[in-house]
Every structure is written in C-alpha cells, then in structure tokens.
Amino acid sequence: MSQRILLTTTSYQDTPGSHHDLLESGGFEIVRERGPLSEARMLELAGEFDGFLCGDDAITQAVIDKSLPRLKVISKYGIGLDKIDVKYATEKSLPVLFTPGVNHTTVAEHTFGLLLGITKKIQSNAVAVQNGDWVAGWKKPVGNEIMGKTIGIIGLGRIGKEVAIRAKAFGMNVIAYDPYFDGAFSYKHKVKRCANMDEVLHNSDVVSLHCFLNEETEGMINFAKIAEMRDNVVILNCARGEIVVGEDIAEALKSGKVGGYGADVLDAEPPAPDHVLIGAPNCIITSHIGSRTHESVNRQATRATNNLINFLKGDSDYIQANK
C-alpha cells in the first residue's frame, strides 16, 4: 500500500514548477486540500496519513494525537512553525521538518513594495486613477522620500538582513535589534546595533518586523509601544499578524500617530469582512503573498518535498526543526 500524504499549501498547488514532478516521483497517494485548515478540519482528516506537507494549518496536540501512530512526519512548507505544536510533536518523537533559507529575498522585496506603496501613495493613487478621479485640477497626493530616513529592523535573521541590504541601497540609515545579533554582518553593511527593541522603536522613521511569533513577541506592538514611537512612523509587518495588536494599529492610523501600516499578514487569515485593519487609512494589506513568487515557491516547495521524501526513504538530506 502506498503512503498517503496530505498536501494543504495552496501556493505549492497553484504555482507550476518541477516540485510537482518531484512529489509525484515519490509514489505517494496525494490528498489535496485548500489550506490553511482549521483544527476542526484537520481533526476530520487526521489518522489517515503517513505525512503532512503543510502550510499554516492548525496542527494542535489534539490533531497530533489523532494522527498517531500512522503519521511519521510533518514537512512544513515554510519556516514559521507557530501553527504547529512543535513541543508536543517533540514529546511524541514526531519529526517536524521546515525550509529555512528559501524565501528571504522575495519577502524582503515585498517589504519594500509595501514601504514604497505607502510612502509614495502608490496604491491609493492607482485606485483613484482607476476610479476616474484623475481630472483637470485634481489635487494630487504628495508622498515622501525614504532616502535619509532611519529604518529599524526587529529580527535580523535572513529576511531582516536582506531588508537591511536593500535599505542601504535606498540610502536609508539602518538600525536593528536581534537577540542573536550578527556582528560581522552589521559591520560589513553598517547596521547600528540596538540594545533592545525599545531603542529601535524610539529612533526609527520606519519599523520593519521580521521576528518569529512566540509568547514574547505576541502583541508586542501595542498602544503603549506605539505611543513611544516617532510621530508619523511607518510600520511594516511581513512576519505574523499576531505580533501587533490590530485595534491599536487601526486607532493610531486614524489619529495620525502612525503614518502608515503595511502588512502581508493578519491575525486571522482570511479576515472577516469587518476586520479592523481592512479599510483603515494609510494601510496596505496583502494576502500573505510575500513569498509567493514563481522562483521562491519552487525553491520552497522543492525543499519541503525533498525533506518529506528523503525522511520517509531514510535519506539524511532533510532539515529538521525539532531535533
């Protein structure tokens, strides 16, 4: 009997590339679902699969319990593991594989797309033009340059470093905080090291979030922290929606304390129609597409698929998060 694999990530499924042939070469029975899947849906499916090739599906303790003993491996398409109960998977000796180092370039590019969209009024102006507002005598919007401004990066990992490199190319000053700060990178690219997150928040015109979601980072950008930031600050979030308190961001956008919020993530995906950030002023929200390019999807999907295949056939070429 062939091994059954649950494939849930939509960008994997929707993007053509060699990763599809690679997965087929494993000889698996593939069951495809359109994720991210809720815990309830995962519980309906659990127990019938030898492996998960997943995105941001809710793989909770209950899902893991129902999936065992048949489930042999979880292969995450991506690097964020906050939707998986990794601690419990480890207790149950269930390997969790992931794909570091495959999407940092495209997420950094997306970050700058959001920044330029906000500061140059690109999105709002383009929508206005499409709506026929460009007429003689129209009062056109006035944007701001980013050259000479200070961008503060919280989380100087692979993505944060790529953001820093691009910020330097735009003539920005770069400061950063990371508990595992890379001094050699900082010296080479003239990135000022900050002692803590607050130092970044107090001294930045643009704050770019590139940290993992955990108990320490959940809700860390809130009303109190926003009050400490510079007036008209632009906040960028290509990490996780739960890192910010959405209601507090929305209020700060309305008051003008925050000059713009650009995010590729929300605390609920997809959001409810009345989500507080949908339609907020000077706010650009994209639908978690920061790593969704043909190049990045193929790299990420190939790594995730190789992780899965190699683990199941006993090959050591896989990347495990919970050794």
Secondary structure, DSSP 8 states (H G I E B T S, - for coil): ---EEEE--HHHHHS-SHHHHHHHTTT-EEEE--SS--HHHHHHHTTS-SEEEESS--B-HHHHHHHTTT--EEEESSS--TTB-HHHHHHTT--EE--TTSSHHHHHHHHHHHHHHHHTTHHHHHHHHHTT---TT---------TT-EEEEE--SHHHHHHHHHHHHTT-EEEEE-TT--HHHHHHHT-EE-SSHHHHHHT-SEEEE----STTTTT-B-HHHHHHS-TTEEEEE-S-GGGB-HHHHHHHHHHTSEEEEEES--SSSS--TT-TTTT-TTEEE--S-TT-SHHHHHHHHHHHHHHHHHHHHT-S---BS--
